[in-house]
């Protein structure tokens, strides 16, 4: 069956933004945009149906037009920003700032900052909107143990906190009925929480998954998709059992899900690609494409109404030479980065 093209962004770019497509596989293509701007990145979030994409940039959040790559706005003062969540019922957006342990609450229409909310647990990282309770859920790399913190999406008030079993919780997803599921990267487990009480109900091992990060919940088939390095897994949320595995690339830090087209997008920053998986039936999945992106592009967000998956990644120049007499880097430490010399935004469609 011929797949219709949902985005022809490469044809709409102005010359200053235009870049060639960098990947085409089985009808899927990635349009690449050079958008400029300062700062690294972590997560990005697509606003369903509007075409706007919120992109973390180290100390600020850029708002992009997903069709053209044009910068539509900017939200400042977000030190060491990680993620963005959108609460459609209240018309609010929320941003996790690891640098000053605050959440920026802003107006979705105007992008004006409403207030900054201090979060005493620290370690702010992941963030999601939970529609059953109309809450914003933070998953924090707190010390000595990770936490999940709930905010009222209308007021920004902290209304609940849970202690987790690992100090590196990553993605969270909701069943829309009162339960929430959190991936713990360090222990390769998933914990189940009651959304209203923030009480931990269960903990499940995710082997053969290692280092679970991204997560999505398919409410139609009652399955949880967990993004992991090289082998992602599908979990039965009733029993906690692994019911399927999916081979993908290495360096996964998020996962995208299109519930209408039944497509899972698994980005691999080390392998510079996105594995696209179709849910053929409950517990049956097939890889339909591997789309090239660029090294480091490891987070992703899907617009479930426009059916487009977005990624963003800066390009770094050479790292500065170490100072004379400087101690050698610690084993396993991340290599130093040079300055940002480019910033690229991808839109995957088919």
GUSE-354842 format. One record per residue: x, y, z of N, C-alpha, C, CB in turn; residue in three letters. Coordinates in steps of 0.05 Angstrom, whole numbers, plus 32768, in hexadecimal, padded with zeros to 4 digits. Glycine has a CB too. Layout:
% residues N
XYZXYZXYZXYZALA ...
END
This chain:
% residues 350
80117FE880008000800080008012801980007FED80008019UNK 800B802C7FF0801B80447FEE801580568007801580547FD5UNK 802A805F801480278070802C8027808D8023803E806B8040UNK 8014809C802E801280B88026802680C880357FF580C2802AUNK 803080DC8028804380EE8035803581028046805580FC8020UNK 803D81038060803081158072803E812F8076802D8107808DUNK 805881308070806781488072807A814A805A8077814A808DUNK 807A8160804C808E81648037809E817C803E807F8168801BUNK 80A9817B805680B78192806280CF819A805180C0818C807EUNK 80DC8188804580F4818F803580ED81A1801E81028176802BUNK 80D4819F801480CC81B07FFD80C481CC800780B681A47FEEUNK 80BE81CF802180B481E8802B80CA81FA8037809F81E3803FUNK 80E281EF803980F781FE8047810082168037810E81EC804DUNK 8105822C8044811282428037812F823B80328110825D8048UNK 813D8247801E8158823E8018816B823E802F8163824F8002UNK 816982528041817C825380578179823B806A8177826D8067UNK 8162822E806B815E8218807D816081FD806F8142821A8089UNK 816181FD8055815F81E48046817781D28049815A81EA8029UNK 817181B9804F818581A3804F8178818C8041818E819C806DUNK 8189817B8034817D816380278172814F803B819281568015UNK 8160813F8031815781288042816F81168048814081188034UNK 8170810C8061818780FC8068818080DF806B819281078082UNK 816780D78068816180BB806A814680B5805D816180B28087UNK 8145809F804D812C80968042812C80788044812780A08025UNK 8117806C80508115804F805380F88047805281238046806DUNK 80F18036803E80D7802B803C80C18040803F80D380158051UNK 80C48056803180B0806B803280B3808080478096805F8035UNK 80C5807B805B80CA808F806F80E180A1806780D18081808AUNK 80DF80BA806E80F480CD806780F880E1807E80EE80DC804DUNK 811080EB8080811680FF8094811F81198087812D80F580A7UNK 8110812E808C811881498083812A815580988100815B807DUNK 8140816280908153816D80A38154818B80A081708161809EUNK 8153819980B7815281B680B8816981C080C8813781C080C3UNK 817781D480BF818B81E280CF817D81FA80DC81A381EB80BDUNK 817C81FA80F7816D820F8105817E82228114815982028117UNK 8197821C811881A8822F812781A18230814481A6824A811BUNK 81AB8245815281A68248816E81BB823B8180818B823C8175UNK 81BC8244819981D0823B81AB81C5822581BE81DA825281BCUNK 81D7821581C881D0820281DD81CE81E581D381B7820A81E9UNK 81D381D381E681D081B681E081B381AF81E181E081A581F4UNK 81AD819681E78191818D81E8818D817481F88187818881CBUNK 8174816F8200816C8156820B8152814D81FE81698158822BUNK 813B8153820A8122814B81FE8115816081EC810E81438214UNK 8103815881DC80F2816A81CD80D5815F81CE80FB816D81AFUNK 80C1817181C980A5816981CC8095817681B6809A817181E7UNK 8087816581A78075816F819280598174819D8073815A817AUNK 804E818B819680338192819F801F8186818B802F81B181A1UNK 800D817381937FFC816581807FEB8178816E7FEA8153818EUNK 7FEE817581547FDD818381417FE4819F813A7FC28184814CUNK 7FF581AD81497FFB81C98143801481CC81327FFF81D8815DUNK 802581B88131803E81BA8122805581C68133803A81CB810AUNK 804F81CF814B806481DB815C807481C4816A805881EE8171UNK 808E81C9816B809F81B6817980B181C5818D80B181A68165UNK 80B181BD81A680C081CA81BB80DA81BB81BF80B081CB81D6UNK 80F181C981BC810B81BC81BC811C81C881D2811981C181A0UNK 812781B781E4813981C081F9815481C881ED813D81AA820FUNK 815F81DE81F7817881E981ED818B81F282038173820081DAUNK 818D81E2821881A181E8822D819881FD824181BA81F18220UNK 819382158238818B822B824A81718238824181A08240824BUNK 8165822E822C814C82398221813E82238211815182528210UNK 81258228820B8115821681FB810C822481E180FC820B820AUNK 8114821881CA810C822381B080F1821681A88121821E819BUNK 80E08226819C80C6821C819180C8821D817380AE822C819CUNK 80C68206816580CA8205814980B181FE813A80E081F08142UNK 80AF82068121809B81FC810F80A481E281038094821280F8UNK 809681CC8109809F81B28100809F81AE80E2808D819E810CUNK 809181BF80D3809081BC80B680A781CB80A8807681C780ABUNK 80AF81E180B380C481F180A680DE81F480B580B9820D80A1UNK 80DE81ED80CF80F581F080E080F8820D80E9810D81E880D1UNK 80E6821E80E380E7823A80EB80E4823D810A80D2824B80DDUNK 80F4824F811680F18254813280D982668137810B8261813DUNK 80C6825D814780AE826C814D80AF827B816780968259814EUNK 80C08273817980C28280819380D8827481A480A7827E81A1UNK 80DC827F81BB80F1827681CD80E9827B81EA810C828481C6UNK 80EE826881FB80E8826B82188103826B822680D682538222UNK 810A8282823381258285823F8126827B825B812C82A2823FUNK 813E827C8266814482778283813B825B828B8136828B8294UNK 81468247827D8141822B8283815C821D8287812F821D826DUNK 816A8222829C81868218829F818781F982A08192822382B7UNK 819881EE828F819B81D1828C818081C4828881AA81C582A4UNK 817181CE8274815681C4826F815881A78265814881D6825AUNK 81438198826C8142817C826381298177825281428169827BUNK 8111817B825D80F98173824E80E38187825080EF81598259UNK 80CF8183823E80B88195823C809E8184823C80BA81A78223UNK 808B818B824C8071817E824B805B81928247806C816E8265UNK 8046818A82388030819C823280168192823E802D819F8213UNK 800881A4824B7FEF819D82597FD881AB824A7FEF81A58277UNK 7FCA819D82377FB681AA82267F9E81B482357FAE81988210UNK 7F9681A7824A7F7D81AF82597F8181CA82667F76819A826EUNK 7F9881D082707F9D81E9827E7FAB81FE826C7FAE81E58296UNK 7FB481F682547FC2820882427FDD8210824D7FB18220823EUNK 7FEA81FE825B800482048268801981F1825C800282018286UNK 803281FA825D804981EA8257805C81EA826F805781F4823EUNK 806C81D58271807E81D28288809A81C8827E807381BE829DUNK 80AF81D3828A80CA81CD828180DB81C6829A80D781E68272UNK 80EA81B0829980FB81A882AF811781B582AB80FE818A82B1UNK 812081C382C0813A81D182C0814C81C582D5813681EF82C5UNK 815F81B482CD817181A882E0818481BB82ED8181819282D2UNK 818B81D182E0819F81E482EA819781F2830381A581F882D5UNK 817D81F9830681748207831F815E81F7832D816B82238319UNK 815981DE8324814581CD8331812A81DB8332814E81C5834DUNK 812181E5831A810781F1831880F881E68300810982108316UNK 80DE81EA830080CD81E482E880C281FF82DF80B681D082EFUNK 80C7820582C580BC821D82BA809F821782B080CD822882A2UNK 808C822782BA8070822482B1806B823B829E805C822482CAUNK 806082358286805C824B82728041824882658072824B825DUNK 8038825D8258801E825E824A80228252822E8013827A8248UNK 8012823E822780158231820D8010824381F580048218820CUNK 7FFE825681F87FF8826781E2800D827C81DD7FDD827581E6UNK 8015828A81F2802782A181F08044829A81F5801F82B68203UNK 8049828382018064827A8209806F828A82218078827B81F2UNK 805F829C822C806782AC8243806B829B825C805382C38248UNK 808182A0826A8086829182838073829B829880A48295828CUNK 8065828882A58053828E82BB8061828E82D6803B827982BBUNK 8071827A82DA8081827982F38095826282F1806F8275830CUNK 80A88262830380BB824D830680B6823F832180D982578304UNK 80B48224832080AC8215833880C482068343809582008330UNK 80CD820C835B80E381FE836780DB81E1836E80ED820C8381UNK 80EE81CE836880E981B2836E810181A9837F80E781A18354UNK 80FC81A58399811181A183AC8121818783A8810681A283C8UNK 81148173839C812181598399813A815A8387810E8144838EUNK 813A816D83748151817083628152815A834D816A81708372UNK 8166815C833C816B81488327815681488311816B812D8333UNK 814A815F830B8134816082F8813D815782DC8129817D82F6UNK 812C814682D08133813B82B6811A813682A68142812082B9UNK 810E811E82A780F68118829780DD812682A080F280FA8297UNK 80CA8128828D80B181358293809C812B828080B381558291UNK 80838128828A806D812082798052812B8284806C81018277UNK 803F812C827280248134827A8013811B827E801681478265UNK 8006811982957FF58102829B7FD8810B829A7FFC80F682B8UNK 7FC9810182867FAE810B82807F99810282947FA681048265UNK 7F9C80EB82A07F8880E182B37F8580F382CB7F8F80C482BCUNK 7F9B80FD82D57F9A810E82ED7F9E812B82E77FB081058301UNK 7FA3813282CE7FAA814D82C57FC2815782D57F92816082C8UNK 7FD7814782D57FEF814D82E48008814D82D27FF3813A82FCUNK 801C815B82DA8036815982CD8048814782DF8044817682CAUNK 8054813382D38065812082E28082812582DC805D810382DCUNK 8092812982F080AF812C82ED80BD811382F680BA814482FDUNK 80D1810A82E680E180F382EE80FE80FD82F280E080DB82D9UNK 810780FD830B811F810C8313813680FA831B8118811E832AUNK 814E81018312816680F4831A816F80FF8335817D80F78304UNK 815E80FD8348816481078363817980F68370814A81088374UNK 818581008385819980F28394819080F183B281B580FE8392UNK 819280DB83C0819F80C283B6818D80B083A681AA80B383CEUNK 817480B683A4816180A48395814F80B583848151809383A9UNK 814780AA836D813780B9835B811B80BE8365813580AA8341UNK 810E80D2835A80F380D9836280E180DE834A80F380F18375UNK 80C780DA834F80B280E3833D80A280F8834B80A080CB8332UNK 809E810F833F80908125834C8079812D833A80A3813D8351UNK 80618131834780498138833880428156833D803181268340UNK 803C8164832780338180832980178182831F804681938319UNK 80078193832B7FED819A83217FF181AA83077FDC81AA8336UNK 7FE581A182F17FE981AE82D77FDC81C982D57FDF819C82C1UNK 7FCA81D082E77FBD81EA82E67FCC81FF82F77FA081E882EFUNK 7FD581F6830E7FE1820983218000820783227FD68204833CUNK 800A81F0831A802781EB831D802F81E28339803682048317UNK 801C81DF834B802281D68366802C81B98367800981D98379UNK 803F81B3837880488198837C80338189838D80648197838AUNK 80298173838280138165838F801A814883977FFB8165837EUNK 803281408392803A812483998056811E839280278110838DUNK 8063810D83A1807F8104839C808180E683A28093811583ADUNK 809080D88391809580BC839680B380B78395808680AA8382UNK 80BD80A683A680D9809E83A580DB8085839480E5809983C1UNK 80EE8084838180F1806E836F8109805D837880F580788352UNK 810F8047836A812480358372813F803A8365811B8019836DUNK 8140804F8355815880548345815C80728343815680478328UNK 8175807C8343817980998341817A80A38324819280A1834FUNK 8172809283118171809B82F58158809382E8818A809182E6UNK 8140809B82F28127809682E4812680A582CA810F809C82F6UNK 811A809A82B6811980A7829C80FC80AC8294812780958286UNK 80F2809F827E80D880A5827580C2809A828680D5809B8259UNK 80AA80A782848092809E8292807B809F827E808C80B082AAUNK 8068808D82828050808B827280388083828380548077825AUNK 8020808A82798008808682897FF4807482797FFA80A18290UNK 7FE5806482887FD08054827B7FB6806482787FCB803B828AUNK 7FB5807C82827F9D808D82807F87808482937F92808C8265UNK 7F8D807282A57F79806782B87F82806982D57F73804A82B1UNK 7F99807682DA7FA2807982F57FBD806C82FC7F8E806E8307UNK 7FC9805F82E87FE4805482ED7FF8806182DB7FE3803582E9UNK 8011806282E68027806E82D7803E805A82D9802E808982E3UNK 804F805A82C48065804782C1807E805782BC805F803382AAUNK 8093805282CC80AC806182CB80C3804E82C580B1807182E5UNK 80D4805582B180EC804682AC8103804F82BE80F48049828EUNK 8111803B82C98129804182D98141803782C98128803382F5UNK 8151804A82BF8167804382AD817D803382BB8173805C82A1UNK 8184803B82D4819A802E82E18195801182E981A1803D82FAUNK 817D800A82F181767FEF82FA81687FDF82E481657FF08312UNK 81627FEC82CD81537FDF82B7813A7FD282C181657FC982AAUNK 812A7FE382CF81107FDB82DA80FB7FEF82D281127FD782F8UNK 80E27FE782D680CB7FF982D380BB7FF982ED80BA7FF182BAUNK 80B5801082F780A48012830F8088801C830880B180248324UNK 8074801183168058801883128050802A832980467FFF8310UNK 804380418323803A80538338801C80598335804A806D8337UNK 800F805D834B7FF48068834C7FF6808683477FE580618366UNK 7FE9809083327FED80AC832B7FE280BF83417FDE80B28311UNK 7FCC80B8834D7FC080CA83607FCF80CB837B7FA380C28366UNK 7FD880B483847FE580B2839E800380B4839C7FDD809983ADUNK 800E80AF8384802B80AE837F80388097838F803880C88386UNK 8028808383958033806B83A3803E8058838E801D805E83B4UNK 8055804C83948061803883828053801D8387808080358388UNK 80498012837180397FF9837380497FE0836C80217FFB8361UNK 805C7FE2835A806B7FCB835180857FD38344805A7FBA833EUNK 80977FC0834180B07FC4833380B57FAB832280C87FCA8346UNK 80BB7FAF830880BF7F9882F680DA7F9A82E880A97F9882E1UNK 80E87F8482E681017F8382D680FA7F8482B881127F6982DCUNK 810C7F9082A881067F94828C81197F84827A81087FB18285UNK 81297F728285813C7F628274812C7F55825D814B7F4D8285UNK 81377F55824581537F5B823D81587F79823781597F4C8224UNK 81467F8A823E814B7FA7823B81617FB0824F81317FB78240UNK 81737FC0824581887FCC825681867FEB825381A47FC2824EUNK 81857FF8826A81848015826B816A8020825F819B8020825CUNK 815280198268813A8023825C81378041825F812180158269UNK 812F804E824A812C806C824A8110807382418142807A8239UNK 810C8075822680F2807D821B80DC8069822180F5808181FEUNK 80C38073822180AC806282278093806E821A80A880608246UNK 8082805C82128067806482078053804F820E8069806981E8UNK 803A805782118024804482198010804382028016804D8234UNK 800B802B81F87FF6802781E47FDD801F81F37FFF801181CFUNK 7FCA803281F57FB2802C82047F9F801A81F57FA48046820BUNK 7FA2801881DB7F90800781CB7F967FEA81D07F93800D81ADUNK 7FAF7FE281D27FB77FC681D67FC07FC181F37FCC7FBE81C3UNK 7FC17FD682037FCA7FD3821F7FE67FC782207FB67FC1822EUNK 7FF97FD5821380157FCE821380267FE68217801C7FBF81F8UNK 803E7FE2822480517FF78228806A7FF1821780597FF98247UNK 807380068209808B800481F880A2801182088087801181DCUNK 80B88004820A80CF800E821980E7800F820780D57FFC8232UNK 80F380278204810A802B81F3812480248203810C804781E9UNK 8134801381F7814D800982048163800881EF81497FEE8212UNK 817C800781F88192800481E681927FE981D881AC800981F4UNK 81907FE981BE81927FD181AD817A7FBE81AE81AA7FC181B4UNK 816E7FBB81C681567FA981C881417FB781D9815E7F8E81D4UNK 812C7FC181CC81167FCD81DA81017FB781E081097FE481C9UNK 80EF7FBD81F380DC7FA881FB80C07FB381FC80E57F9D8217UNK 80AD7FA081FC80917FA681FF80877F98821880807F9D81E6UNK 80797FA7822A80727F9C824480547F9B8247807E7FAF825AUNK 804A7F858253802E7F82825B802B7F92827580267F64825EUNK 801B7FA7827680197FB8828E80087FAB82A4800D7FD28287UNK 7FFC7F94829F7FED7F8682B480007F7382C37FD67F7682A8UNK 80117F6582B480227F5082C1803F7F5982C480217F3882B0UNK 80477F6E82B580637F7682B580757F6582A4806D7F7682D1UNK 806A7F528295807A7F40828580827F4D826A806A7F268280UNK 80997F45826080A37F4D824680957F3B823180C27F4B8243UNK 80867F47821F80777F38820C80827F3981EF805A7F41820BUNK 80957F4B81EB80A27F4D81D080BC7F5D81D3808F7F5A81BBUNK 80CF7F5881C180E77F6881C080EA7F7481A481007F5781C7UNK 80F97F8A81A280FD7F988188811A7F9F818680EB7FB28187UNK 81277F98817081437F9F816B81447FBB816081507F8B8157UNK 81567FCB816B81597FE7816381767FEF816681467FFA8172UNK 817C80088161819880128164819F80188180819B802B8153UNK 81B88022818481C38027819E81C2804581A481E0801C81A1UNK 81C0804C81BD81BF806881C581A3807481C581D0807881B3UNK 8190806581D18174806D81D2816F807E81EB8161805481D1UNK 8161809581E8815A80A58200813D80AE8200816D80BD8201UNK 812D80A581ED811180AC81EC8103809881D9810C80C981E3UNK 80E9809A81D780DA808981C680C2809881BC80D2806E81D4UNK 80BB809681A380A380A38198808E808E819080AA80B48180UNK 807480968193805E8084818D80488093817F8054807781A7UNK 8040808881688029809381598012807F815C80308098813BUNK 7FFF8084816E7FEA807081737FD6806C815C7FDA8077818BUNK 7FD5807F81497FC3807C81327FCF806A811D7FBC80988126UNK 7FE8807081177FF68060810280048048810D800A807180F4UNK 800380448128800F802D8135802D802A813080018013812CUNK 803A8041813280578042812C8067804A8145805D80558115UNK 807C803B814B808E8041816180A8804C8154809480288173UNK 80B28062815F80CB806E815480E0806C816B80C7808C814BUNK 80F7805E8165810C805A817981258067816E8110803B817EUNK 812D807E817A8145808B8170815F8080817D814480A98176UNK 8174807E816D818E8073817781A380888171819580588169UNK 81AC8096818781BF80AB818381DB80A1817B81C280BB819CUNK 81E3808A818581FD8080817D81FE807481618206806A8191UNK 81E7806A815881E6805F813D81DB8072812881D68046813DUNK 81D3808A813081CA809F811E81B28097810D81E180A6810BUNK 819E808A811A81868082810B816E8080811E818B806880FDUNK 8157807C8111813E8077811F8132805D8114812A808F811CUNK 812D804A8126811F8031811E810180368120812880198130UNK 80F38031810980D68035810880C98019810980CD804580EEUNK 80B78015811C80AC7FFB8121808D7FFD811F80B47FF0813DUNK 80817FEA811180647FEA810F80587FD58121805B7FE480F2UNK 80447FDD813080357FC9814180217FBB812F80277FD88159UNK 80277FA3812780167F9481157FFD7F89812480257F7D8108UNK 80017F81813C7FEC7F77814E7FF77F78816A7FE27F5A8145UNK 7FE67F73817D7FF07F72819980067F5C819A7FDA7F6B81ADUNK 801E7F6581A480357F5481A780427F4B818D802E7F3C81B7UNK 803C7F58817780497F52815E80527F6D815180367F43814AUNK 806C7F6F814C80787F888143808C7F83812D80857F97815BUNK 808D7F95811A80A07F91810480AE7FAC80FE80917F8780EAUNK 80C87FAA80F980D77FC280F280D17FC980D580F67FBE80F6UNK 80C87FE180D080C07FE980B480D47FFC80A880A57FF580B5UNK 80E6800880B880F9801B80AC810F802080C180EC803580A3UNK 8127802780B6813C803280C78144804C80B98154801E80CAUNK 813F806380C58142807D80B8815B808A80C48129808F80BDUNK 816D809380B2818680A080BB818080BC80C6819A80A180A4UNK 818E80C380DB818D80DE80E681A980E980E9817E80DF8102UNK 81B380ED810181CF80F5810681D780EB812181D281148103UNK 81F180E9812581FB80DF813F81F380F28156821A80DC813EUNK 81EA80E5816B81E180F4818281C380F8818481EE810E8183UNK 81B580F5816E819880FA816E818A80E3817C818C80FE8151UNK 818480E68196817B80CF81A6816080D481B3818F80CA81BBUNK 815480EC81B1813980F081BB812780F781A48139810781D0UNK 810D80F381A880FA80F5819280DE80FC819D80F880DA8182UNK 80CE8108818D80B2810E819480A0810C817C80AF812A81A1UNK 80898100817F807780FB8169805E810C816C806F80DD8167UNK 805681198156803C8126815580288111814B803C81408141UNK 80168108815D800380F381567FED80FB81437FF880E7816FUNK 7FEA8115813E7FD5811F812C7FE1812481107FC981388137UNK 7FF9812F810F8006813380F58016811B80EC8018814C80F7UNK 801B810880FF802980EF80F9804680F480EF801A80DF80E4UNK 8054810580FE8070810C80F88080810881118072812980EDUNK 809880FD810E80AA80FA812580C1810E812280B580DC8126UNK 80C8811B813980DC8130813880F48129814A80CF814B8141UNK 810C813181418124812F815081348148814E813581168147UNK 8146814D816081578164815F8173815D816A814B817C816FUNK 81888168815D81A38162816781B68178816081AD8147815DUNK 81C58183817381DA8196816C81F38187816181E281A68185UNK 820381958153821D818B814A8233819A81598220818E812BUNK 8246818C8163825B81988174827681988165825E8189818EUNK 828581AE816982A081B0815E82B381A1817082A881CD815CUNK 82CD81A2816982E18194817882E3819E819582FD8196816BUNK 82E8818C81A782EB819381C3830581A281C782E9817B81D6UNK 830581B681D9831F81C481DE833381B181EA831A81DC81F1UNK 834C81B781E5836281A781F0836381AA820F837D81AF81E4UNK 83698194821D836A8196823A838081A98243836E817B8247UNK 837C81B6825A839081C8826483A981B9826D838581D8827CUNK 83C081C5826A83D981B7827383D781AE829083F281CA826FUNK 83DE8195829583DD818A82B083C2818282B983E8819E82C2UNK 83AE818382A98393817B82B18392815D82B5837E8183829CUNK 8383815482C98381813782CE8373812982B78373813182E9UNK 837A810F82B2836C8101829D834F80FD82A4837A80E68298UNK 833D80FA8290832180F58295831C80DB82A3831180F6827BUNK 830780DA82B382FF80C282C282F680AD82AE82E980C882D6UNK 82FB809382B482F2807E82A282D4807F829F82FA806282AEUNK 82CB807D828682AE807E828082A28099827F82A0806E8295UNK 82B280AE828482A880CA828382A180D1826682BC80DD8290UNK 828D80E28263828580EC8248829C80FD823D826B80FB8249UNK 82A480F9822482B98109821982B08126821782C180FF81FCUNK 82C38139821B82BB8155821B82B2815D81FF82D381678223UNK 829F817081FE8294817A81E5829F819681DE8276817B81E6UNK 82A1819B81C582A881B681BC828F81C781BA82B681B581A2UNK 829181DF81AE827A81F081AC826681E681988283820C81A4UNK 824D81EE819B823881E88187823D81F7816D821C81EE8192UNK 824081E88157824581F5813D822E81F2812A825F81EA8131UNK 821981E38132820281DF812181EB81D38131820881CE8108UNK 81D381D6812881BC81CB813681A881C1812181AF81E0814AUNK 81A081A881238190819B810D8177818E811881A1818780FEUNK 81618193810A8147818A8111813D817880FB813381A38115UNK 8132816081038129814C80F0810B814880F38138813280F5UNK 80FE814480DC80E1813D80DC80DF812380CB80D0815480D0UNK 80D7810D80D880D480F480CA80B780EF80C380DF80DC80DCUNK 80B180EA80AA809680E680A1809680D0808C808981008095UNK 807E80C88083807C80B4806E806380B8805D807D8097807AUNK 
END
